[in-house]
Amino acid sequence: MGYEIHITRKEDQSDDESNEIKLTEWIDYVKRDEEMRLERYAAAKTGNEEEVSYENDGLAVWTSYSKSGRKGNYAWFDFRNGEVTVKNPDQEIINKMIDIAGYLKAKVQGDDGETYDNKEIIQEKKPWWKVWN
């Protein structure tokens, strides 16, 4: 299933709809951010060559993600239930989520309730022989 991190305004999962991010807000954000693209549809092949697909009006991809396309990896941002959700994000994606949350006046929160509010510096990994340079 994987671990999900959410851009949310909800205090907890039982919050009513008044604290939800609206689909129109999310789409407006995606349209104004040159690094994001509204896709609405994603498809991939499984290990045994079966195609799986997913369709959602709030599905977007972060086009400036440094690992986009490598090994079929993309940074998918999925709007559902009044939140924007990313499955198994790395620190680079979490940093982008923090930026988006600031714009949407929301917070970044994991499935276990932890919040992410400080962007971490991502250091480029050097080959082992350049560690001392």
C-alpha positions as a Markdown table, in Angstrom:
| # | Residue | x | y | z |
|---|---|---|---|---|
| 1 | Met | 0.0 | 0.0 | 0.0 |
| 2 | Gly | 2.7 | 2.5 | 0.9 |
| 3 | Tyr | 2.9 | 5.5 | 3.3 |
| 4 | Glu | 1.1 | 8.6 | 2.3 |
| 5 | Ile | 1.8 | 12.2 | 3.2 |
| 6 | His | -1.0 | 14.8 | 2.8 |
| 7 | Ile | -1.3 | 18.5 | 2.2 |
| 8 | Thr | -4.3 | 19.2 | 4.4 |
| 9 | Arg | -6.2 | 21.8 | 6.4 |
| 10 | Lys | -7.9 | 19.2 | 8.6 |
| 11 | Glu | -6.9 | 18.8 | 12.2 |
| 12 | Asp | -7.8 | 15.1 | 12.0 |
| 13 | Gln | -9.5 | 12.7 | 9.6 |
| 14 | Ser | -12.9 | 13.3 | 11.3 |
| 15 | Asp | -13.0 | 17.0 | 10.4 |
| 16 | Asp | -16.0 | 18.2 | 8.4 |
| 17 | Glu | -15.8 | 19.5 | 4.8 |
| 18 | Ser | -15.4 | 23.1 | 6.0 |
| 19 | Asn | -11.6 | 22.6 | 6.4 |
| 20 | Glu | -11.1 | 20.8 | 3.1 |
| 21 | Ile | -9.1 | 22.1 | 0.2 |
| 22 | Lys | -11.5 | 22.4 | -2.7 |
| 23 | Leu | -10.8 | 20.8 | -6.0 |
| 24 | Thr | -11.1 | 24.2 | -7.7 |
| 25 | Glu | -8.4 | 25.6 | -5.4 |
| 26 | Trp | -6.0 | 22.7 | -6.3 |
| 27 | Ile | -6.6 | 23.0 | -10.0 |
| 28 | Asp | -6.0 | 26.8 | -9.8 |
| 29 | Tyr | -2.8 | 26.2 | -8.0 |
| 30 | Val | -1.6 | 23.6 | -10.5 |
| 31 | Lys | -2.4 | 26.0 | -13.4 |
| 32 | Arg | -0.3 | 28.8 | -11.9 |
| 33 | Asp | 2.7 | 26.6 | -11.0 |
| 34 | Glu | 4.9 | 26.2 | -14.0 |
| 35 | Glu | 6.4 | 23.1 | -12.5 |
| 36 | Met | 3.1 | 21.3 | -12.2 |
| 37 | Arg | 0.9 | 19.7 | -14.8 |
| 38 | Leu | -2.7 | 18.5 | -14.4 |
| 39 | Glu | -2.7 | 14.9 | -15.9 |
| 40 | Arg | -6.0 | 13.4 | -14.7 |
| 41 | Tyr | -4.8 | 10.0 | -15.8 |
| 42 | Ala | -1.8 | 7.7 | -15.1 |
| 43 | Ala | -0.9 | 4.3 | -16.4 |
| 44 | Ala | 1.9 | 1.9 | -15.7 |
| 45 | Lys | 2.9 | -1.7 | -16.3 |
| 46 | Thr | 3.4 | -4.1 | -13.4 |
| 47 | Gly | 6.2 | -6.6 | -13.2 |
| 48 | Asn | 4.2 | -9.2 | -15.2 |
| 49 | Glu | 3.4 | -6.6 | -17.9 |
| 50 | Glu | -0.2 | -6.0 | -16.8 |
| 51 | Glu | -1.3 | -2.4 | -17.2 |
| 52 | Val | -2.8 | -0.6 | -14.3 |
| 53 | Ser | -4.3 | 2.8 | -14.6 |
| 54 | Tyr | -5.8 | 5.5 | -12.4 |
| 55 | Glu | -8.1 | 8.4 | -13.3 |
| 56 | Asn | -8.9 | 11.4 | -11.1 |
| 57 | Asp | -9.7 | 15.0 | -12.0 |
| 58 | Gly | -7.3 | 16.2 | -9.4 |
| 59 | Leu | -4.3 | 14.1 | -10.4 |
| 60 | Ala | -1.2 | 16.2 | -11.2 |
| 61 | Val | 2.5 | 15.5 | -11.8 |
| 62 | Trp | 5.5 | 17.6 | -10.7 |
| 63 | Thr | 7.4 | 18.0 | -13.9 |
| 64 | Ser | 10.6 | 19.5 | -12.3 |
| 65 | Tyr | 11.2 | 16.5 | -10.0 |
| 66 | Ser | 14.8 | 15.5 | -10.4 |
| 67 | Lys | 14.0 | 11.8 | -10.7 |
| 68 | Ser | 11.1 | 12.2 | -13.2 |
| 69 | Gly | 11.1 | 9.4 | -15.7 |
| 70 | Arg | 13.9 | 7.4 | -14.1 |
| 71 | Lys | 12.8 | 3.8 | -13.6 |
| 72 | Gly | 9.2 | 4.9 | -14.3 |
| 73 | Asn | 9.3 | 7.2 | -11.3 |
| 74 | Tyr | 7.2 | 10.4 | -11.2 |
| 75 | Ala | 6.0 | 12.7 | -8.5 |
| 76 | Trp | 2.3 | 12.3 | -8.6 |
| 77 | Phe | 0.1 | 14.6 | -6.5 |
| 78 | Asp | -3.4 | 13.2 | -6.1 |
| 79 | Phe | -6.3 | 15.3 | -4.9 |
| 80 | Arg | -8.9 | 13.4 | -3.0 |
| 81 | Asn | -11.1 | 13.8 | 0.0 |
| 82 | Gly | -10.2 | 17.5 | 0.4 |
| 83 | Glu | -6.5 | 16.8 | 0.5 |
| 84 | Val | -3.5 | 16.5 | -1.8 |
| 85 | Thr | -1.8 | 13.1 | -1.2 |
| 86 | Val | 1.6 | 11.8 | -2.3 |
| 87 | Lys | 2.5 | 8.1 | -1.8 |
| 88 | Asn | 6.0 | 7.4 | -0.5 |
| 89 | Pro | 7.5 | 10.8 | -1.1 |
| 90 | Asp | 11.2 | 11.4 | -0.7 |
| 91 | Gln | 12.7 | 14.6 | 0.8 |
| 92 | Glu | 12.7 | 16.5 | -2.5 |
| 93 | Ile | 8.9 | 15.9 | -2.9 |
| 94 | Ile | 8.2 | 16.7 | 0.7 |
| 95 | Asn | 10.0 | 20.1 | 0.2 |
| 96 | Lys | 7.7 | 20.8 | -2.8 |
| 97 | Met | 4.7 | 19.8 | -0.7 |
| 98 | Ile | 5.7 | 22.3 | 2.0 |
| 99 | Asp | 5.8 | 25.0 | -0.7 |
| 100 | Ile | 2.4 | 24.1 | -2.0 |
| 101 | Ala | 1.0 | 23.9 | 1.6 |
| 102 | Gly | 2.2 | 27.4 | 2.2 |
| 103 | Tyr | 0.3 | 28.7 | -0.9 |
| 104 | Leu | -2.9 | 26.8 | 0.1 |
| 105 | Lys | -2.7 | 27.8 | 3.8 |
| 106 | Ala | -2.5 | 24.2 | 4.8 |
| 107 | Lys | 0.0 | 21.8 | 6.4 |
| 108 | Val | 1.9 | 18.7 | 5.4 |
| 109 | Gln | 1.1 | 15.7 | 7.5 |
| 110 | Gly | 1.9 | 12.0 | 7.4 |
| 111 | Asp | -0.4 | 9.1 | 8.0 |
| 112 | Asp | 0.8 | 8.8 | 11.6 |
| 113 | Gly | 0.0 | 12.4 | 12.3 |
| 114 | Glu | 3.5 | 13.9 | 12.1 |
| 115 | Thr | 3.9 | 17.3 | 10.5 |
| 116 | Tyr | 6.5 | 18.5 | 8.1 |
| 117 | Asp | 7.1 | 22.2 | 8.2 |
| 118 | Asn | 10.8 | 22.8 | 7.6 |
| 119 | Lys | 12.3 | 22.1 | 4.3 |
| 120 | Glu | 15.5 | 20.1 | 4.5 |
| 121 | Ile | 18.5 | 20.8 | 2.3 |
| 122 | Ile | 19.1 | 17.9 | -0.1 |
| 123 | Gln | 22.8 | 17.3 | -0.8 |
| 124 | Glu | 23.8 | 15.8 | -4.1 |
| 125 | Lys | 25.5 | 12.4 | -3.5 |
| 126 | Lys | 29.0 | 12.3 | -4.6 |
| 127 | Pro | 30.8 | 9.2 | -5.9 |
| 128 | Trp | 32.8 | 7.6 | -3.1 |
| 129 | Trp | 36.1 | 8.7 | -4.7 |
| 130 | Lys | 35.1 | 12.4 | -4.5 |
| 131 | Val | 34.0 | 12.3 | -0.8 |
| 132 | Trp | 37.3 | 14.0 | 0.3 |
| 133 | Asn | 37.0 | 16.8 | -2.3 |
